[in-house]
Amino acid sequence: MIYSDDINRVCGLCTHSDKLTESALRCRLHRKNVSVTDPDCGKFEYDIFKKTVRRKKRLKTGFDPKDFSLD
């Protein structure tokens, strides 16, 4: 599901953008400053490492490593 078709095509997730501040980017293709939420220009290339993700919560279980031993 990483490369699904429903990715938000915004400048903040493009490989051609460099972060200047929290809300501003520098587009290397067009050599201008753009906002993080600007729609793509047609030359959008998705960079998975620019997407912010949340960590999954750890499951709270009552198991110990002893429960999984074969002894």
N, CA, C and O atoms as CSV, one atom per row, in Angstrom:
chain,resi,resn,atom,element,x,y,z
A,1,MET,N,N,0.803,-1.194,0.000
A,1,MET,CA,C,0.000,0.000,0.000
A,1,MET,C,C,0.858,1.274,0.000
A,1,MET,O,O,0.320,2.381,0.047
A,2,ILE,N,N,2.158,1.126,-0.051
A,2,ILE,CA,C,3.036,2.289,-0.022
A,2,ILE,C,C,2.864,3.130,-1.280
A,2,ILE,O,O,2.799,4.357,-1.202
A,3,TYR,N,N,2.793,2.493,-2.413
A,3,TYR,CA,C,2.701,3.212,-3.676
A,3,TYR,C,C,1.296,3.135,-4.249
A,3,TYR,O,O,1.131,2.863,-5.438
A,4,SER,N,N,0.297,3.365,-3.441
A,4,SER,CA,C,-1.075,3.310,-3.914
A,4,SER,C,C,-1.406,4.562,-4.727
A,4,SER,O,O,-0.662,5.542,-4.699
A,5,ASP,N,N,-2.520,4.521,-5.447
A,5,ASP,CA,C,-2.912,5.632,-6.301
A,5,ASP,C,C,-3.497,6.819,-5.549
A,5,ASP,O,O,-3.645,7.896,-6.127
A,6,ASP,N,N,-3.833,6.648,-4.274
A,6,ASP,CA,C,-4.473,7.726,-3.524
A,6,ASP,C,C,-3.484,8.555,-2.705
A,6,ASP,O,O,-3.847,9.067,-1.645
A,7,ILE,N,N,-2.267,8.694,-3.165
A,7,ILE,CA,C,-1.256,9.518,-2.492
A,7,ILE,C,C,-1.581,10.980,-2.756
A,7,ILE,O,O,-1.920,11.355,-3.878
A,8,ASN,N,N,-1.477,11.801,-1.725
A,8,ASN,CA,C,-1.663,13.245,-1.914
A,8,ASN,C,C,-0.505,13.771,-2.750
A,8,ASN,O,O,0.649,13.718,-2.328
A,9,ARG,N,N,-0.811,14.267,-3.909
A,9,ARG,CA,C,0.212,14.767,-4.816
A,9,ARG,C,C,0.476,16.240,-4.499
A,9,ARG,O,O,-0.024,17.135,-5.181
A,10,VAL,N,N,1.267,16.471,-3.455
A,10,VAL,CA,C,1.617,17.819,-3.030
A,10,VAL,C,C,3.135,17.973,-3.082
A,10,VAL,O,O,3.877,16.990,-3.059
A,11,CYS,N,N,3.570,19.201,-3.151
A,11,CYS,CA,C,5.007,19.478,-3.264
A,11,CYS,C,C,5.796,18.971,-2.057
A,11,CYS,O,O,6.984,18.674,-2.178
A,12,GLY,N,N,5.161,18.870,-0.920
A,12,GLY,CA,C,5.849,18.420,0.281
A,12,GLY,C,C,6.311,16.982,0.219
A,12,GLY,O,O,7.177,16.594,1.003
A,13,LEU,N,N,5.769,16.169,-0.683
A,13,LEU,CA,C,6.142,14.762,-0.808
A,13,LEU,C,C,6.913,14.468,-2.092
A,13,LEU,O,O,7.108,13.303,-2.437
A,14,CYS,N,N,7.347,15.489,-2.794
A,14,CYS,CA,C,8.022,15.323,-4.084
A,14,CYS,C,C,9.535,15.210,-3.897
A,14,CYS,O,O,10.105,15.820,-2.991
A,15,THR,N,N,10.173,14.430,-4.755
A,15,THR,CA,C,11.630,14.283,-4.679
A,15,THR,C,C,12.371,15.533,-5.126
A,15,THR,O,O,13.547,15.699,-4.803
A,16,HIS,N,N,11.711,16.407,-5.858
A,16,HIS,CA,C,12.359,17.603,-6.391
A,16,HIS,C,C,12.293,18.802,-5.442
A,16,HIS,O,O,12.683,19.907,-5.820
A,17,SER,N,N,11.810,18.598,-4.230
A,17,SER,CA,C,11.684,19.718,-3.295
A,17,SER,C,C,12.662,19.580,-2.137
A,17,SER,O,O,12.957,18.475,-1.681
A,18,ASP,N,N,13.152,20.709,-1.678
A,18,ASP,CA,C,14.033,20.772,-0.513
A,18,ASP,C,C,13.372,21.645,0.538
A,18,ASP,O,O,12.828,22.701,0.216
A,19,LYS,N,N,13.414,21.220,1.776
A,19,LYS,CA,C,12.736,21.928,2.860
A,19,LYS,C,C,13.525,23.167,3.272
A,19,LYS,O,O,14.717,23.085,3.568
A,20,LEU,N,N,12.852,24.312,3.287
A,20,LEU,CA,C,13.459,25.553,3.774
A,20,LEU,C,C,13.024,25.819,5.205
A,20,LEU,O,O,13.858,25.970,6.098
A,21,THR,N,N,11.715,25.874,5.420
A,21,THR,CA,C,11.137,26.038,6.749
A,21,THR,C,C,10.019,25.019,6.897
A,21,THR,O,O,9.854,24.151,6.040
A,22,GLU,N,N,9.248,25.116,7.978
A,22,GLU,CA,C,8.151,24.182,8.205
A,22,GLU,C,C,7.055,24.302,7.151
A,22,GLU,O,O,6.363,23.323,6.873
A,23,SER,N,N,6.886,25.475,6.562
A,23,SER,CA,C,5.797,25.666,5.608
A,23,SER,C,C,6.276,26.058,4.204
A,23,SER,O,O,5.452,26.317,3.327
A,24,ALA,N,N,7.571,26.104,3.983
A,24,ALA,CA,C,8.089,26.517,2.678
A,24,ALA,C,C,9.103,25.510,2.148
A,24,ALA,O,O,9.878,24.923,2.904
A,25,LEU,N,N,9.079,25.327,0.835
A,25,LEU,CA,C,9.993,24.432,0.149
A,25,LEU,C,C,10.661,25.156,-1.010
A,25,LEU,O,O,10.202,26.210,-1.451
A,26,ARG,N,N,11.733,24.586,-1.485
A,26,ARG,CA,C,12.405,25.109,-2.684
A,26,ARG,C,C,12.307,24.034,-3.760
A,26,ARG,O,O,12.811,22.926,-3.580
A,27,CYS,N,N,11.664,24.357,-4.873
A,27,CYS,CA,C,11.507,23.424,-5.992
A,27,CYS,C,C,12.752,23.501,-6.857
A,27,CYS,O,O,13.086,24.570,-7.369
A,28,ARG,N,N,13.447,22.372,-7.027
A,28,ARG,CA,C,14.664,22.360,-7.835
A,28,ARG,C,C,14.370,22.396,-9.328
A,28,ARG,O,O,15.210,22.851,-10.105
A,29,LEU,N,N,13.207,21.929,-9.745
A,29,LEU,CA,C,12.864,21.944,-11.170
A,29,LEU,C,C,12.549,23.348,-11.665
A,29,LEU,O,O,13.045,23.779,-12.706
A,30,HIS,N,N,11.714,24.057,-10.904
A,30,HIS,CA,C,11.267,25.382,-11.332
A,30,HIS,C,C,12.063,26.516,-10.689
A,30,HIS,O,O,11.868,27.686,-11.020
A,31,ARG,N,N,12.951,26.166,-9.780
A,31,ARG,CA,C,13.818,27.131,-9.088
A,31,ARG,C,C,13.018,28.260,-8.444
A,31,ARG,O,O,13.299,29.441,-8.648
A,32,LYS,N,N,12.003,27.863,-7.653
A,32,LYS,CA,C,11.210,28.860,-6.935
A,32,LYS,C,C,10.753,28.279,-5.609
A,32,LYS,O,O,10.757,27.064,-5.409
A,33,ASN,N,N,10.360,29.164,-4.710
A,33,ASN,CA,C,9.846,28.737,-3.414
A,33,ASN,C,C,8.363,28.426,-3.529
A,33,ASN,O,O,7.615,29.160,-4.175
A,34,VAL,N,N,7.945,27.344,-2.904
A,34,VAL,CA,C,6.550,26.923,-2.927
A,34,VAL,C,C,6.132,26.540,-1.516
A,34,VAL,O,O,6.967,26.361,-0.630
A,35,SER,N,N,4.828,26.418,-1.326
A,35,SER,CA,C,4.291,25.989,-0.043
A,35,SER,C,C,4.297,24.464,0.022
A,35,SER,O,O,4.318,23.791,-1.009
A,36,VAL,N,N,4.279,23.929,1.231
A,36,VAL,CA,C,4.267,22.486,1.429
A,36,VAL,C,C,2.994,21.873,0.854
A,36,VAL,O,O,3.021,20.744,0.362
A,37,THR,N,N,1.887,22.596,0.909
A,37,THR,CA,C,0.603,22.051,0.489
A,37,THR,C,C,0.230,22.403,-0.944
A,37,THR,O,O,-0.893,22.114,-1.358
A,38,ASP,N,N,1.109,23.006,-1.709
A,38,ASP,CA,C,0.798,23.320,-3.104
A,38,ASP,C,C,0.572,22.036,-3.896
A,38,ASP,O,O,1.256,21.039,-3.661
A,39,PRO,N,N,-0.376,22.047,-4.828
A,39,PRO,CA,C,-0.577,20.860,-5.672
A,39,PRO,C,C,0.617,20.660,-6.603
A,39,PRO,O,O,1.403,21.578,-6.838
A,40,ASP,N,N,0.733,19.451,-7.122
A,40,ASP,CA,C,1.911,19.151,-7.944
A,40,ASP,C,C,1.869,19.894,-9.279
A,40,ASP,O,O,0.812,20.347,-9.720
A,41,CYS,N,N,3.013,20.009,-9.900
A,41,CYS,CA,C,3.141,20.754,-11.149
A,41,CYS,C,C,3.048,19.856,-12.375
A,41,CYS,O,O,3.137,20.351,-13.499
A,42,GLY,N,N,2.876,18.580,-12.196
A,42,GLY,CA,C,2.822,17.647,-13.310
A,42,GLY,C,C,4.063,16.786,-13.407
A,42,GLY,O,O,4.060,15.775,-14.109
A,43,LYS,N,N,5.119,17.167,-12.718
A,43,LYS,CA,C,6.364,16.391,-12.722
A,43,LYS,C,C,6.605,15.788,-11.344
A,43,LYS,O,O,7.749,15.634,-10.917
A,44,PHE,N,N,5.533,15.452,-10.660
A,44,PHE,CA,C,5.580,14.917,-9.309
A,44,PHE,C,C,6.215,13.533,-9.305
A,44,PHE,O,O,5.837,12.659,-10.085
A,45,GLU,N,N,7.189,13.349,-8.411
A,45,GLU,CA,C,7.774,12.038,-8.151
A,45,GLU,C,C,7.725,11.824,-6.644
A,45,GLU,O,O,8.284,12.604,-5.872
A,46,TYR,N,N,7.055,10.768,-6.244
A,46,TYR,CA,C,6.805,10.493,-4.828
A,46,TYR,C,C,8.076,10.070,-4.113
A,46,TYR,O,O,8.802,9.199,-4.592
A,47,ASP,N,N,8.346,10.683,-2.968
A,47,ASP,CA,C,9.474,10.316,-2.115
A,47,ASP,C,C,8.901,9.801,-0.805
A,47,ASP,O,O,8.382,10.578,-0.005
A,48,ILE,N,N,8.992,8.503,-0.584
A,48,ILE,CA,C,8.380,7.874,0.577
A,48,ILE,C,C,8.996,8.377,1.887
A,48,ILE,O,O,8.321,8.370,2.916
A,49,PHE,N,N,10.242,8.804,1.873
A,49,PHE,CA,C,10.916,9.227,3.091
A,49,PHE,C,C,10.493,10.613,3.561
A,49,PHE,O,O,10.827,11.001,4.680
A,50,LYS,N,N,9.777,11.361,2.751
A,50,LYS,CA,C,9.298,12.680,3.162
A,50,LYS,C,C,7.938,12.624,3.845
A,50,LYS,O,O,7.484,13.625,4.398
A,51,LYS,N,N,7.291,11.479,3.815
A,51,LYS,CA,C,5.984,11.332,4.441
A,51,LYS,C,C,6.168,11.071,5.932
A,51,LYS,O,O,6.960,10.213,6.322
A,52,THR,N,N,5.437,11.809,6.763
A,52,THR,CA,C,5.523,11.587,8.195
A,52,THR,C,C,4.584,10.456,8.576
A,52,THR,O,O,3.433,10.415,8.140
A,53,VAL,N,N,5.076,9.554,9.380
A,53,VAL,CA,C,4.285,8.403,9.799
A,53,VAL,C,C,4.262,8.329,11.317
A,53,VAL,O,O,5.145,8.844,12.002
A,54,ARG,N,N,3.235,7.679,11.814
A,54,ARG,CA,C,3.142,7.463,13.254
A,54,ARG,C,C,3.520,6.017,13.552
A,54,ARG,O,O,3.250,5.113,12.761
A,55,ARG,N,N,4.136,5.820,14.680
A,55,ARG,CA,C,4.470,4.462,15.092
A,55,ARG,C,C,3.216,3.755,15.579
A,55,ARG,O,O,2.308,4.377,16.131
A,56,LYS,N,N,3.181,2.462,15.367
A,56,LYS,CA,C,2.066,1.676,15.863
A,56,LYS,C,C,2.179,1.522,17.370
A,56,LYS,O,O,3.277,1.473,17.926
A,57,LYS,N,N,1.033,1.446,18.016
A,57,LYS,CA,C,1.038,1.225,19.453
A,57,LYS,C,C,1.455,-0.205,19.742
A,57,LYS,O,O,1.129,-1.123,18.990
A,58,ARG,N,N,2.175,-0.388,20.830
A,58,ARG,CA,C,2.562,-1.730,21.239
A,58,ARG,C,C,1.356,-2.429,21.830
A,58,ARG,O,O,0.568,-1.817,22.551
A,59,LEU,N,N,1.211,-3.686,21.533
A,59,LEU,CA,C,0.128,-4.469,22.100
A,59,LEU,C,C,0.438,-4.807,23.545
A,59,LEU,O,O,1.559,-5.195,23.876
A,60,LYS,N,N,-0.547,-4.662,24.392
A,60,LYS,CA,C,-0.371,-5.007,25.796
A,60,LYS,C,C,-0.883,-6.429,25.986
A,60,LYS,O,O,-2.087,-6.684,25.971
A,61,THR,N,N,0.050,-7.336,26.161
A,61,THR,CA,C,-0.309,-8.737,26.368
A,61,THR,C,C,0.319,-9.212,27.666
A,61,THR,O,O,1.242,-8.592,28.194
A,62,GLY,N,N,-0.187,-10.303,28.159
A,62,GLY,CA,C,0.336,-10.859,29.414
A,62,GLY,C,C,1.311,-11.991,29.176
A,62,GLY,O,O,1.519,-12.810,30.071
A,63,PHE,N,N,1.924,-12.068,27.985
A,63,PHE,CA,C,2.834,-13.159,27.671
A,63,PHE,C,C,4.252,-12.851,28.116
A,63,PHE,O,O,4.682,-11.698,28.127
A,64,ASP,N,N,4.969,-13.903,28.482
A,64,ASP,CA,C,6.385,-13.845,28.814
A,64,ASP,C,C,7.145,-14.661,27.786
A,64,ASP,O,O,6.548,-15.480,27.086
A,65,PRO,N,N,8.468,-14.452,27.680
A,65,PRO,CA,C,9.256,-15.317,26.793
A,65,PRO,C,C,9.169,-16.781,27.202
A,65,PRO,O,O,9.329,-17.661,26.356
A,66,LYS,N,N,8.917,-17.067,28.486
A,66,LYS,CA,C,8.783,-18.457,28.951
A,66,LYS,C,C,7.572,-19.129,28.328
A,66,LYS,O,O,7.569,-20.347,28.148
A,67,ASP,N,N,6.562,-18.374,28.002
A,67,ASP,CA,C,5.349,-18.944,27.402
A,67,ASP,C,C,5.621,-19.521,26.003
A,67,ASP,O,O,4.872,-20.373,25.526
A,68,PHE,N,N,6.680,-19.059,25.360
A,68,PHE,CA,C,6.991,-19.501,24.013
A,68,PHE,C,C,8.154,-20.487,23.942
A,68,PHE,O,O,8.550,-20.901,22.853
A,69,SER,N,N,8.696,-20.859,25.083
A,69,SER,CA,C,9.797,-21.820,25.086
A,69,SER,C,C,9.236,-23.241,24.931
A,69,SER,O,O,8.077,-23.507,25.249
A,70,LEU,N,N,10.084,-24.135,24.438
A,70,LEU,CA,C,9.669,-25.525,24.214
A,70,LEU,C,C,9.932,-26.428,25.407
A,70,LEU,O,O,9.600,-27.612,25.363
A,71,ASP,N,N,10.503,-25.911,26.442
A,71,ASP,CA,C,10.798,-26.725,27.640
A,71,ASP,C,C,9.626,-26.824,28.569
A,71,ASP,O,O,9.718,-27.471,29.613
